[in-house]
Amino acid sequence: MSASTASVNLADVSQFLVGSDTLKLTPFFIKNFTIPSIAFAHPSLMTRSGVALHTGADSIDFNDLSLDIMLDSGFQTYFELLDLAMQEVNFEQDTFSTPTFDLWVQILNSNKEILFRVDFKNCRISSIGEIALDPSAELGASLNIGVVYDYWTYTRSYCDKEVRNNSPIQGIDETVLDSSGTKKGPNRWIGKPLSAVKI
């Protein structure tokens, strides 16, 4: 065990699991989770009497995503995310690329049952924060990353208690909110594996 991490099972202290279906990324836990806000732009038209009438929305904006990651003792999550971010820049040729990936966050209740899942589409890492290595930290080291993305969707899940042995978790009632605000795909069965994360 690293001197900078605590001897604690992260699955016991976090109710938020993050992973990806498009990356070879080890699922990891985060301290807290804020669902980004959605803002619709409704243009206004002025009438002759000076009254502003709002029309239908013509654009939608999603706030950026910020994740406070609880690092494992071997810092595997940190190096996986660092490698992913560094794929965007070529220092020798002084060029940037724009690889994208999808990211999901599963929200669990106190019984480790999945309440719902939020999927972030076409993500890019915008920042990787510093790591404070403190041997006395109760939960070990943590890391903040910033993520930009195109839009997010959600999935409501009704399932049995989570089993962290790669057994599939099944749920129903998937609802997708696309960039136009249209709901698509209700009542579609899903099955997603959860991986063990131990330190």
Backbone as JSON Lines, residues from 0, in Angstrom:
{"i":0,"aa":"M","n":[0.84,-1.21,0.0],"ca":[0.0,0.0,0.0],"c":[0.87,1.24,0.0]}
{"i":1,"aa":"S","n":[0.53,2.19,-0.81],"ca":[1.28,3.44,-0.86],"c":[1.13,4.22,0.43]}
{"i":2,"aa":"A","n":[2.18,4.96,0.81],"ca":[2.13,5.74,2.03],"c":[1.19,6.93,1.92]}
{"i":3,"aa":"S","n":[0.77,7.23,0.7],"ca":[-0.07,8.41,0.49],"c":[-1.55,8.06,0.35]}
{"i":4,"aa":"T","n":[-1.89,6.81,0.54],"ca":[-3.29,6.39,0.42],"c":[-3.73,5.68,1.68]}
{"i":5,"aa":"A","n":[-5.03,5.71,1.92],"ca":[-5.56,5.11,3.13],"c":[-5.98,3.67,2.87]}
{"i":6,"aa":"S","n":[-5.99,2.87,3.94],"ca":[-6.41,1.48,3.83],"c":[-7.92,1.41,3.99]}
{"i":7,"aa":"V","n":[-8.63,1.71,2.92],"ca":[-10.08,1.72,2.96],"c":[-10.61,1.26,1.62]}
{"i":8,"aa":"N","n":[-11.72,0.52,1.63],"ca":[-12.36,0.09,0.4],"c":[-13.2,1.25,-0.12]}
{"i":9,"aa":"L","n":[-12.84,1.79,-1.26],"ca":[-13.54,2.96,-1.79],"c":[-15.01,2.66,-2.08]}
{"i":10,"aa":"A","n":[-15.33,1.41,-2.35],"ca":[-16.72,1.05,-2.62],"c":[-17.6,1.23,-1.4]}
{"i":11,"aa":"D","n":[-16.99,1.24,-0.22],"ca":[-17.76,1.38,1.02],"c":[-18.06,2.84,1.36]}
{"i":12,"aa":"V","n":[-17.33,3.76,0.77],"ca":[-17.48,5.16,1.18],"c":[-18.0,6.06,0.06]}
{"i":13,"aa":"S","n":[-18.16,5.51,-1.15],"ca":[-18.65,6.33,-2.26],"c":[-19.93,5.73,-2.84]}
{"i":14,"aa":"Q","n":[-20.81,6.59,-3.3],"ca":[-22.04,6.16,-3.95],"c":[-22.06,6.57,-5.43]}
{"i":15,"aa":"F","n":[-20.86,6.84,-5.98],"ca":[-20.78,7.3,-7.37],"c":[-19.65,6.56,-8.08]}
{"i":16,"aa":"L","n":[-20.01,5.78,-9.07],"ca":[-19.05,4.99,-9.84],"c":[-18.98,5.54,-11.26]}
{"i":17,"aa":"V","n":[-17.77,5.74,-11.77],"ca":[-17.56,6.33,-13.1],"c":[-16.84,5.32,-13.98]}
{"i":18,"aa":"G","n":[-17.25,5.27,-15.24],"ca":[-16.6,4.37,-16.19],"c":[-16.89,4.8,-17.61]}
{"i":19,"aa":"S","n":[-16.48,3.97,-18.56],"ca":[-16.67,4.29,-19.97],"c":[-16.94,3.01,-20.75]}
{"i":20,"aa":"D","n":[-17.84,3.12,-21.74],"ca":[-18.11,1.99,-22.63],"c":[-17.28,2.09,-23.91]}
{"i":21,"aa":"T","n":[-16.57,3.19,-24.1],"ca":[-15.79,3.39,-25.32],"c":[-14.29,3.4,-25.06]}
{"i":22,"aa":"L","n":[-13.88,3.33,-23.8],"ca":[-12.47,3.33,-23.44],"c":[-12.12,2.1,-22.62]}
{"i":23,"aa":"K","n":[-10.86,1.7,-22.67],"ca":[-10.37,0.68,-21.75],"c":[-9.97,1.39,-20.46]}
{"i":24,"aa":"L","n":[-10.99,1.82,-19.73],"ca":[-10.79,2.62,-18.53],"c":[-11.32,1.87,-17.32]}
{"i":25,"aa":"T","n":[-10.46,1.69,-16.32],"ca":[-10.88,1.01,-15.11],"c":[-11.9,1.88,-14.36]}
{"i":26,"aa":"P","n":[-13.09,1.35,-14.05],"ca":[-14.07,2.17,-13.31],"c":[-13.47,2.7,-12.01]}
{"i":27,"aa":"F","n":[-13.85,3.92,-11.65],"ca":[-13.31,4.54,-10.45],"c":[-14.41,5.25,-9.69]}
{"i":28,"aa":"F","n":[-14.15,5.56,-8.43],"ca":[-15.13,6.2,-7.56],"c":[-14.8,7.69,-7.42]}
{"i":29,"aa":"I","n":[-15.84,8.5,-7.22],"ca":[-15.67,9.92,-6.99],"c":[-16.3,10.31,-5.66]}
{"i":30,"aa":"K","n":[-15.83,11.42,-5.09],"ca":[-16.3,11.84,-3.77],"c":[-17.74,12.32,-3.79]}
{"i":31,"aa":"N","n":[-18.07,13.08,-4.82],"ca":[-19.41,13.66,-4.92],"c":[-19.74,13.82,-6.39]}
{"i":32,"aa":"F","n":[-20.97,14.16,-6.67],"ca":[-21.37,14.3,-8.07],"c":[-22.44,15.37,-8.2]}
{"i":33,"aa":"T","n":[-22.2,16.31,-9.08],"ca":[-23.18,17.35,-9.4],"c":[-23.62,17.18,-10.84]}
{"i":34,"aa":"I","n":[-24.9,16.92,-11.03],"ca":[-25.41,16.78,-12.4],"c":[-25.38,18.16,-13.05]}
{"i":35,"aa":"P","n":[-24.68,18.3,-14.18],"ca":[-24.56,19.62,-14.81],"c":[-25.92,20.19,-15.2]}
{"i":36,"aa":"S","n":[-26.01,21.49,-15.14],"ca":[-27.26,22.17,-15.48],"c":[-27.45,22.23,-17.0]}
{"i":37,"aa":"I","n":[-28.69,22.48,-17.4],"ca":[-29.04,22.64,-18.81],"c":[-29.69,24.01,-18.96]}
{"i":38,"aa":"A","n":[-29.24,24.77,-19.95],"ca":[-29.81,26.09,-20.2],"c":[-30.33,26.17,-21.63]}
{"i":39,"aa":"F","n":[-31.59,26.55,-21.78],"ca":[-32.19,26.74,-23.1],"c":[-32.22,28.23,-23.41]}
{"i":40,"aa":"A","n":[-31.91,28.57,-24.65],"ca":[-31.96,29.96,-25.09],"c":[-33.26,30.21,-25.84]}
{"i":41,"aa":"H","n":[-34.1,31.1,-25.29],"ca":[-35.38,31.45,-25.91],"c":[-35.3,32.89,-26.41]}
{"i":42,"aa":"P","n":[-35.13,33.08,-27.71],"ca":[-35.07,34.45,-28.24],"c":[-36.37,35.2,-27.96]}
{"i":43,"aa":"S","n":[-36.25,36.49,-27.78],"ca":[-37.43,37.31,-27.52],"c":[-37.69,38.25,-28.69]}
{"i":44,"aa":"L","n":[-38.95,38.47,-28.97],"ca":[-39.38,39.38,-30.03],"c":[-40.17,40.52,-29.4]}
{"i":45,"aa":"M","n":[-39.83,41.73,-29.78],"ca":[-40.52,42.9,-29.23],"c":[-41.73,43.25,-30.1]}
{"i":46,"aa":"T","n":[-42.85,43.4,-29.45],"ca":[-44.06,43.82,-30.15],"c":[-44.09,45.35,-30.26]}
{"i":47,"aa":"R","n":[-45.03,45.84,-31.02],"ca":[-45.14,47.3,-31.18],"c":[-45.47,47.99,-29.86]}
{"i":48,"aa":"S","n":[-46.11,47.25,-28.97],"ca":[-46.47,47.84,-27.67],"c":[-45.32,47.75,-26.66]}
{"i":49,"aa":"G","n":[-44.21,47.18,-27.08],"ca":[-43.06,47.11,-26.2],"c":[-43.02,45.87,-25.32]}
{"i":50,"aa":"V","n":[-43.87,44.9,-25.61],"ca":[-43.89,43.66,-24.83],"c":[-42.94,42.65,-25.48]}
{"i":51,"aa":"A","n":[-42.09,42.02,-24.67],"ca":[-41.16,41.0,-25.17],"c":[-41.83,39.64,-25.14]}
{"i":52,"aa":"L","n":[-41.95,39.02,-26.29],"ca":[-42.53,37.69,-26.4],"c":[-41.42,36.68,-26.66]}
{"i":53,"aa":"H","n":[-41.38,35.65,-25.84],"ca":[-40.34,34.64,-25.99],"c":[-40.78,33.56,-26.97]}
{"i":54,"aa":"T","n":[-39.9,33.23,-27.89],"ca":[-40.17,32.19,-28.87],"c":[-39.64,30.85,-28.35]}
{"i":55,"aa":"G","n":[-39.78,29.82,-29.15],"ca":[-39.24,28.52,-28.78],"c":[-37.73,28.54,-28.73]}
{"i":56,"aa":"A","n":[-37.17,27.62,-27.96],"ca":[-35.72,27.57,-27.8],"c":[-35.03,27.31,-29.13]}
{"i":57,"aa":"D","n":[-33.89,27.99,-29.34],"ca":[-33.12,27.76,-30.55],"c":[-31.72,27.23,-30.27]}
{"i":58,"aa":"S","n":[-31.38,27.06,-29.0],"ca":[-30.09,26.47,-28.64],"c":[-30.16,25.94,-27.22]}
{"i":59,"aa":"I","n":[-29.22,25.06,-26.9],"ca":[-29.16,24.46,-25.57],"c":[-27.69,24.4,-25.15]}
{"i":60,"aa":"D","n":[-27.43,24.65,-23.88],"ca":[-26.07,24.67,-23.37],"c":[-25.97,23.8,-22.13]}
{"i":61,"aa":"F","n":[-24.94,22.94,-22.09],"ca":[-24.7,22.06,-20.95],"c":[-23.45,22.52,-20.21]}
{"i":62,"aa":"N","n":[-23.53,22.64,-18.91],"ca":[-22.36,23.02,-18.12],"c":[-21.28,21.96,-18.18]}
{"i":63,"aa":"D","n":[-20.04,22.38,-18.01],"ca":[-18.92,21.44,-17.99],"c":[-19.01,20.52,-16.78]}
{"i":64,"aa":"L","n":[-18.3,19.41,-16.85],"ca":[-18.31,18.4,-15.8],"c":[-17.03,18.47,-14.98]}
{"i":65,"aa":"S","n":[-17.17,18.42,-13.65],"ca":[-16.02,18.4,-12.75],"c":[-16.12,17.17,-11.85]}
{"i":66,"aa":"L","n":[-15.06,16.37,-11.8],"ca":[-15.06,15.13,-11.03],"c":[-13.94,15.13,-10.01]}
{"i":67,"aa":"D","n":[-14.26,14.87,-8.74],"ca":[-13.27,14.7,-7.69],"c":[-13.05,13.2,-7.48]}
{"i":68,"aa":"I","n":[-11.95,12.71,-8.04],"ca":[-11.69,11.27,-8.09],"c":[-10.98,10.8,-6.82]}
{"i":69,"aa":"M","n":[-11.44,9.67,-6.29],"ca":[-10.78,9.01,-5.16],"c":[-9.78,8.02,-5.75]}
{"i":70,"aa":"L","n":[-8.49,8.33,-5.61],"ca":[-7.46,7.54,-6.28],"c":[-7.19,6.23,-5.55]}
{"i":71,"aa":"D","n":[-6.92,5.19,-6.33],"ca":[-6.53,3.9,-5.79],"c":[-5.08,3.95,-5.33]}
{"i":72,"aa":"S","n":[-4.66,2.96,-4.59],"ca":[-3.33,2.99,-3.98],"c":[-2.21,2.95,-5.02]}
{"i":73,"aa":"G","n":[-2.48,2.37,-6.19],"ca":[-1.45,2.29,-7.22],"c":[-1.52,3.42,-8.23]}
{"i":74,"aa":"F","n":[-2.44,4.37,-8.03],"ca":[-2.61,5.52,-8.91],"c":[-2.92,5.11,-10.36]}
{"i":75,"aa":"Q","n":[-3.53,3.95,-10.53],"ca":[-3.85,3.46,-11.86],"c":[-4.8,4.41,-12.59]}
{"i":76,"aa":"T","n":[-5.82,4.89,-11.87],"ca":[-6.78,5.8,-12.49],"c":[-6.09,7.07,-12.98]}
{"i":77,"aa":"Y","n":[-5.19,7.61,-12.18],"ca":[-4.47,8.84,-12.56],"c":[-3.7,8.64,-13.86]}
{"i":78,"aa":"F","n":[-2.93,7.57,-13.95],"ca":[-2.11,7.36,-15.14],"c":[-2.94,7.05,-16.37]}
{"i":79,"aa":"E","n":[-4.07,6.36,-16.21],"ca":[-4.95,6.09,-17.34],"c":[-5.52,7.4,-17.89]}
{"i":80,"aa":"L","n":[-5.96,8.29,-17.0],"ca":[-6.52,9.57,-17.44],"c":[-5.43,10.48,-18.01]}
{"i":81,"aa":"L","n":[-4.24,10.44,-17.43],"ca":[-3.14,11.25,-17.94],"c":[-2.76,10.82,-19.35]}
{"i":82,"aa":"D","n":[-2.67,9.51,-19.57],"ca":[-2.36,9.01,-20.91],"c":[-3.43,9.42,-21.91]}
{"i":83,"aa":"L","n":[-4.68,9.38,-21.47],"ca":[-5.79,9.77,-22.35],"c":[-5.69,11.24,-22.72]}
{"i":84,"aa":"A","n":[-5.41,12.09,-21.75],"ca":[-5.31,13.53,-22.01],"c":[-4.15,13.85,-22.92]}
{"i":85,"aa":"M","n":[-3.03,13.18,-22.74],"ca":[-1.84,13.48,-23.51],"c":[-1.95,13.03,-24.96]}
{"i":86,"aa":"Q","n":[-2.96,12.23,-25.29],"ca":[-3.17,11.84,-26.68],"c":[-3.6,13.04,-27.52]}
{"i":87,"aa":"E","n":[-4.0,14.12,-26.86],"ca":[-4.49,15.29,-27.59],"c":[-3.38,16.19,-28.11]}
{"i":88,"aa":"V","n":[-2.16,15.98,-27.64],"ca":[-1.08,16.89,-28.04],"c":[0.13,16.11,-28.52]}
{"i":89,"aa":"N","n":[0.75,16.61,-29.58],"ca":[2.01,16.08,-30.1],"c":[3.06,17.16,-29.93]}
{"i":90,"aa":"F","n":[3.91,17.02,-28.92],"ca":[4.88,18.06,-28.59],"c":[5.94,18.22,-29.69]}
{"i":91,"aa":"E","n":[6.29,17.12,-30.38],"ca":[7.33,17.2,-31.4],"c":[6.85,17.95,-32.63]}
{"i":92,"aa":"Q","n":[5.58,17.75,-33.01],"ca":[5.04,18.41,-34.19],"c":[4.23,19.66,-33.85]}
{"i":93,"aa":"D","n":[4.09,19.93,-32.55],"ca":[3.36,21.12,-32.09],"c":[1.94,21.15,-32.65]}
{"i":94,"aa":"T","n":[1.26,20.0,-32.53],"ca":[-0.11,19.89,-33.04],"c":[-1.02,19.3,-31.97]}
{"i":95,"aa":"F","n":[-2.31,19.54,-32.14],"ca":[-3.3,19.02,-31.23],"c":[-4.31,18.17,-32.01]}
{"i":96,"aa":"S","n":[-4.79,17.13,-31.38],"ca":[-5.86,16.33,-31.95],"c":[-7.06,16.41,-31.0]}
{"i":97,"aa":"T","n":[-8.19,15.89,-31.43],"ca":[-9.41,16.0,-30.61],"c":[-10.09,14.65,-30.46]}
{"i":98,"aa":"P","n":[-9.42,13.68,-29.83],"ca":[-10.1,12.4,-29.59],"c":[-11.23,12.56,-28.58]}
{"i":99,"aa":"T","n":[-12.31,11.88,-28.81],"ca":[-13.46,11.96,-27.9],"c":[-13.79,10.58,-27.35]}
{"i":100,"aa":"F","n":[-14.51,10.57,-26.25],"ca":[-14.92,9.32,-25.6],"c":[-16.22,9.57,-24.86]}
{"i":101,"aa":"D","n":[-16.89,8.52,-24.5],"ca":[-18.1,8.62,-23.69],"c":[-17.78,8.24,-22.25]}
{"i":102,"aa":"L","n":[-18.49,8.85,-21.32],"ca":[-18.26,8.62,-19.89],"c":[-19.61,8.47,-19.21]}
{"i":103,"aa":"W","n":[-19.7,7.55,-18.25],"ca":[-20.94,7.41,-17.5],"c":[-20.68,7.48,-15.99]}
{"i":104,"aa":"V","n":[-21.7,7.93,-15.28],"ca":[-21.66,7.98,-13.82],"c":[-22.89,7.24,-13.3]}
{"i":105,"aa":"Q","n":[-22.67,6.24,-12.47],"ca":[-23.77,5.5,-11.85],"c":[-23.98,6.02,-10.43]}
{"i":106,"aa":"I","n":[-25.21,6.37,-10.12],"ca":[-25.55,6.87,-8.79],"c":[-26.19,5.73,-8.01]}
{"i":107,"aa":"L","n":[-25.59,5.4,-6.87],"ca":[-26.05,4.28,-6.04],"c":[-26.68,4.81,-4.76]}
{"i":108,"aa":"N","n":[-27.61,4.04,-4.21],"ca":[-28.13,4.42,-2.9],"c":[-27.3,3.76,-1.81]}
{"i":109,"aa":"S","n":[-27.7,3.9,-0.55],"ca":[-26.91,3.38,0.57],"c":[-26.82,1.86,0.57]}
{"i":110,"aa":"N","n":[-27.74,1.2,-0.14],"ca":[-27.72,-0.26,-0.25],"c":[-26.97,-0.74,-1.48]}
{"i":111,"aa":"K","n":[-26.28,0.19,-2.15],"ca":[-25.51,-0.12,-3.35],"c":[-26.4,-0.59,-4.5]}
{"i":112,"aa":"E","n":[-27.61,-0.08,-4.57],"ca":[-28.5,-0.31,-5.7],"c":[-28.41,0.89,-6.63]}
{"i":113,"aa":"I","n":[-28.43,0.62,-7.92],"ca":[-28.31,1.7,-8.9],"c":[-29.62,2.47,-8.97]}
{"i":114,"aa":"L","n":[-29.55,3.76,-8.7],"ca":[-30.74,4.62,-8.81],"c":[-30.92,5.09,-10.25]}
{"i":115,"aa":"F","n":[-29.87,5.63,-10.81],"ca":[-29.89,6.03,-12.21],"c":[-28.46,6.22,-12.69]}
{"i":116,"aa":"R","n":[-28.33,6.42,-13.99],"ca":[-27.02,6.56,-14.61],"c":[-27.07,7.75,-15.56]}
{"i":117,"aa":"V","n":[-26.0,8.54,-15.56],"ca":[-25.88,9.69,-16.45],"c":[-24.75,9.41,-17.44]}
{"i":118,"aa":"D","n":[-25.05,9.53,-18.73],"ca":[-24.06,9.3,-19.78],"c":[-23.66,10.63,-20.42]}
{"i":119,"aa":"F","n":[-22.36,10.88,-20.49],"ca":[-21.84,12.09,-21.12],"c":[-21.23,11.7,-22.47]}
{"i":120,"aa":"K","n":[-21.69,12.38,-23.53],"ca":[-21.33,11.99,-24.89],"c":[-20.26,12.9,-25.48]}
{"i":121,"aa":"N","n":[-19.33,12.27,-26.23],"ca":[-18.27,12.98,-26.96],"c":[-17.45,13.86,-26.01]}
{"i":122,"aa":"C","n":[-16.87,13.23,-25.01],"ca":[-16.12,13.95,-23.97],"c":[-14.68,14.22,-24.39]}
{"i":123,"aa":"R","n":[-14.14,15.27,-23.78],"ca":[-12.71,15.59,-23.88],"c":[-12.25,16.08,-22.5]}
{"i":124,"aa":"I","n":[-11.06,15.69,-22.09],"ca":[-10.53,16.17,-20.81],"c":[-10.04,17.6,-20.99]}
{"i":125,"aa":"S","n":[-10.54,18.5,-20.15],"ca":[-10.15,19.91,-20.25],"c":[-9.12,20.3,-19.21]}
{"i":126,"aa":"S","n":[-9.03,19.56,-18.11],"ca":[-8.03,19.87,-17.08],"c":[-7.8,18.66,-16.18]}
{"i":127,"aa":"I","n":[-6.57,18.55,-15.69],"ca":[-6.21,17.54,-14.68],"c":[-5.55,18.29,-13.54]}
{"i":128,"aa":"G","n":[-6.15,18.21,-12.37],"ca":[-5.66,18.97,-11.23],"c":[-4.44,18.36,-10.58]}
{"i":129,"aa":"E","n":[-3.93,19.04,-9.57],"ca":[-2.78,18.56,-8.82],"c":[-3.21,17.5,-7.82]}
{"i":130,"aa":"I","n":[-2.25,16.71,-7.38],"ca":[-2.5,15.68,-6.38],"c":[-1.73,16.02,-5.12]}
{"i":131,"aa":"A","n":[-2.43,16.18,-4.01],"ca":[-1.78,16.42,-2.73],"c":[-1.53,15.08,-2.06]}
{"i":132,"aa":"L","n":[-0.26,14.71,-1.91],"ca":[0.09,13.43,-1.31],"c":[0.24,13.61,0.2]}
{"i":133,"aa":"D","n":[-0.77,13.18,0.92],"ca":[-0.81,13.36,2.37],"c":[-1.01,12.0,3.03]}
{"i":134,"aa":"P","n":[0.04,11.42,3.66],"ca":[-0.07,10.1,4.28],"c":[-1.14,10.04,5.37]}
{"i":135,"aa":"S","n":[-1.5,11.17,5.95],"ca":[-2.48,11.17,7.04],"c":[-3.92,11.31,6.54]}
{"i":136,"aa":"A","n":[-4.1,11.48,5.24],"ca":[-5.45,11.65,4.69],"c":[-6.26,10.39,4.92]}
{"i":137,"aa":"E","n":[-7.46,10.57,5.46],"ca":[-8.29,9.42,5.83],"c":[-8.66,8.56,4.62]}
{"i":138,"aa":"L","n":[-8.97,9.19,3.5],"ca":[-9.39,8.45,2.31],"c":[-8.33,8.42,1.23]}
{"i":139,"aa":"G","n":[-7.1,8.81,1.55],"ca":[-6.04,8.77,0.58],"c":[-6.06,9.96,-0.36]}
{"i":140,"aa":"A","n":[-5.33,9.85,-1.46],"ca":[-5.18,10.96,-2.41],"c":[-6.41,11.11,-3.28]}
{"i":141,"aa":"S","n":[-6.64,12.34,-3.74],"ca":[-7.75,12.61,-4.64],"c":[-7.26,13.5,-5.78]}
{"i":142,"aa":"L","n":[-8.06,13.56,-6.83],"ca":[-7.68,14.28,-8.04],"c":[-8.93,14.87,-8.67]}
{"i":143,"aa":"N","n":[-8.85,16.12,-9.1],"ca":[-9.96,16.75,-9.8],"c":[-9.65,16.81,-11.29]}
{"i":144,"aa":"I","n":[-10.61,16.42,-12.12],"ca":[-10.46,16.58,-13.56],"c":[-11.67,17.34,-14.09]}
{"i":145,"aa":"G","n":[-11.44,18.12,-15.13],"ca":[-12.51,18.82,-15.82],"c":[-12.78,18.14,-17.14]}
{"i":146,"aa":"V","n":[-14.04,18.05,-17.5],"ca":[-14.44,17.36,-18.74],"c":[-15.43,18.24,-19.49]}
{"i":147,"aa":"V","n":[-15.2,18.42,-20.78],"ca":[-16.18,19.06,-21.65],"c":[-16.8,17.97,-22.51]}
{"i":148,"aa":"Y","n":[-18.03,18.19,-22.94],"ca":[-18.76,17.16,-23.68],"c":[-19.83,17.85,-24.52]}
{"i":149,"aa":"D","n":[-20.48,17.08,-25.39],"ca":[-21.51,17.66,-26.26],"c":[-22.87,17.7,-25.58]}
{"i":150,"aa":"Y","n":[-23.26,16.62,-24.92],"ca":[-24.55,16.56,-24.24],"c":[-24.56,15.36,-23.3]}
{"i":151,"aa":"W","n":[-25.55,15.31,-22.42],"ca":[-25.68,14.15,-21.54],"c":[-27.08,13.56,-21.63]}
{"i":152,"aa":"T","n":[-27.17,12.27,-21.32],"ca":[-28.44,11.55,-21.28],"c":[-28.55,10.88,-19.92]}
{"i":153,"aa":"Y","n":[-29.71,10.36,-19.59],"ca":[-29.84,9.65,-18.32],"c":[-30.61,8.35,-18.52]}
{"i":154,"aa":"T","n":[-30.39,7.43,-17.6],"ca":[-31.06,6.14,-17.6],"c":[-31.54,5.84,-16.19]}
{"i":155,"aa":"R","n":[-32.82,5.65,-16.04],"ca":[-33.37,5.25,-14.74],"c":[-33.33,3.73,-14.64]}
{"i":156,"aa":"S","n":[-32.81,3.22,-13.54],"ca":[-32.62,1.78,-13.41],"c":[-33.33,1.24,-12.19]}
{"i":157,"aa":"Y","n":[-34.01,0.13,-12.37],"ca":[-34.62,-0.6,-11.27],"c":[-33.96,-1.97,-11.25]}
{"i":158,"aa":"C","n":[-33.23,-2.25,-10.18],"ca":[-32.41,-3.46,-10.21],"c":[-32.25,-4.03,-8.81]}
{"i":159,"aa":"D","n":[-31.65,-5.2,-8.77],"ca":[-31.34,-5.84,-7.51],"c":[-30.07,-5.21,-6.93]}
{"i":160,"aa":"K","n":[-29.74,-5.59,-5.7],"ca":[-28.56,-5.05,-5.05],"c":[-27.31,-5.33,-5.89]}
{"i":161,"aa":"E","n":[-26.45,-4.34,-5.97],"ca":[-25.24,-4.45,-6.78],"c":[-24.31,-5.53,-6.25]}
{"i":162,"aa":"V","n":[-23.71,-6.28,-7.16],"ca":[-22.7,-7.27,-6.82],"c":[-21.42,-6.88,-7.55]}
{"i":163,"aa":"R","n":[-20.35,-6.65,-6.83],"ca":[-19.12,-6.15,-7.44],"c":[-18.22,-7.3,-7.87]}
{"i":164,"aa":"N","n":[-18.72,-8.18,-8.71],"ca":[-17.92,-9.29,-9.19],"c":[-18.07,-9.44,-10.69]}
{"i":165,"aa":"N","n":[-18.31,-8.31,-11.38],"ca":[-18.49,-8.27,-12.82],"c":[-19.8,-8.9,-13.27]}
{"i":166,"aa":"S","n":[-20.71,-9.18,-12.34],"ca":[-22.03,-9.65,-12.73],"c":[-22.8,-8.51,-13.38]}
{"i":167,"aa":"P","n":[-23.59,-8.79,-14.43],"ca":[-24.33,-7.71,-15.09],"c":[-25.44,-7.17,-14.2]}
{"i":168,"aa":"I","n":[-25.65,-5.88,-14.28],"ca":[-26.75,-5.23,-13.6],"c":[-27.78,-4.86,-14.67]}
{"i":169,"aa":"Q","n":[-29.02,-5.26,-14.48],"ca":[-30.04,-4.97,-15.47],"c":[-31.04,-3.97,-14.93]}
{"i":170,"aa":"G","n":[-31.5,-3.09,-15.79],"ca":[-32.5,-2.11,-15.4],"c":[-33.41,-1.8,-16.58]}
{"i":171,"aa":"I","n":[-34.41,-0.99,-16.36],"ca":[-35.34,-0.63,-17.42],"c":[-35.61,0.86,-17.42]}
{"i":172,"aa":"D","n":[-36.41,1.28,-18.39],"ca":[-36.9,2.66,-18.48],"c":[-35.78,3.64,-18.8]}
{"i":173,"aa":"E","n":[-35.19,3.45,-19.97],"ca":[-34.14,4.36,-20.42],"c":[-34.76,5.53,-21.16]}
{"i":174,"aa":"T","n":[-34.4,6.73,-20.79],"ca":[-34.89,7.93,-21.46],"c":[-33.71,8.77,-21.89]}
{"i":175,"aa":"V","n":[-33.67,9.13,-23.15],"ca":[-32.57,9.9,-23.7],"c":[-33.05,11.31,-24.02]}
{"i":176,"aa":"L","n":[-32.31,12.3,-23.55],"ca":[-32.6,13.7,-23.86],"c":[-31.5,14.19,-24.8]}
{"i":177,"aa":"D","n":[-31.84,14.37,-26.08],"ca":[-30.82,14.8,-27.03],"c":[-30.72,16.32,-27.04]}
{"i":178,"aa":"S","n":[-29.86,16.83,-27.93],"ca":[-29.57,18.27,-27.93],"c":[-30.77,19.13,-28.31]}
{"i":179,"aa":"S","n":[-31.79,18.52,-28.9],"ca":[-32.98,19.29,-29.25],"c":[-34.04,19.21,-28.16]}
{"i":180,"aa":"G","n":[-33.73,18.51,-27.06],"ca":[-34.69,18.38,-25.98],"c":[-35.71,17.28,-26.21]}
{"i":181,"aa":"T","n":[-35.48,16.43,-27.21],"ca":[-36.42,15.36,-27.53],"c":[-36.12,14.12,-26.7]}
{"i":182,"aa":"K","n":[-37.14,13.54,-26.11],"ca":[-36.97,12.31,-25.35],"c":[-37.1,11.12,-26.29]}
{"i":183,"aa":"K","n":[-36.17,10.19,-26.19],"ca":[-36.18,9.03,-27.06],"c":[-35.93,7.76,-26.26]}
{"i":184,"aa":"G","n":[-36.42,6.67,-26.76],"ca":[-36.04,5.36,-26.27],"c":[-36.53,4.95,-24.91]}
{"i":185,"aa":"P","n":[-37.82,5.17,-24.52],"ca":[-38.27,4.71,-23.21],"c":[-38.42,3.19,-23.15]}
{"i":186,"aa":"N","n":[-38.29,2.65,-21.93],"ca":[-38.54,1.24,-21.67],"c":[-37.65,0.31,-22.49]}
{"i":187,"aa":"R","n":[-36.38,0.67,-22.58],"ca":[-35.44,-0.22,-23.26],"c":[-34.58,-0.9,-22.21]}
{"i":188,"aa":"W","n":[-34.45,-2.21,-22.31],"ca":[-33.68,-2.95,-21.33],"c":[-32.2,-2.65,-21.48]}
{"i":189,"aa":"I","n":[-31.51,-2.57,-20.35],"ca":[-30.07,-2.34,-20.37],"c":[-29.4,-3.36,-19.47]}
{"i":190,"aa":"G","n":[-28.14,-3.62,-19.75],"ca":[-27.36,-4.5,-18.89],"c":[-25.93,-4.01,-18.85]}
{"i":191,"aa":"K","n":[-25.47,-3.58,-17.69],"ca":[-24.14,-2.99,-17.58],"c":[-23.35,-3.68,-16.47]}
{"i":192,"aa":"P","n":[-22.09,-4.08,-16.76],"ca":[-21.28,-4.7,-15.71],"c":[-20.64,-3.67,-14.8]}
{"i":193,"aa":"L","n":[-20.47,-4.03,-13.55],"ca":[-19.7,-3.22,-12.6],"c":[-18.44,-4.0,-12.25]}
{"i":194,"aa":"S","n":[-17.32,-3.33,-12.2],"ca":[-16.06,-4.0,-11.89],"c":[-15.64,-3.72,-10.47]}
{"i":195,"aa":"A","n":[-14.94,-4.66,-9.87],"ca":[-14.44,-4.46,-8.51],"c":[-13.3,-3.45,-8.52]}
{"i":196,"aa":"V","n":[-13.32,-2.57,-7.58],"ca":[-12.25,-1.6,-7.4],"c":[-11.76,-1.71,-5.98]}
{"i":197,"aa":"K","n":[-10.6,-2.27,-5.79],"ca":[-10.08,-2.53,-4.45],"c":[-8.75,-1.83,-4.28]}
{"i":198,"aa":"I","n":[-8.44,-1.51,-3.04],"ca":[-7.12,-0.95,-2.73],"c":[-6.54,-1.73,-1.56]}
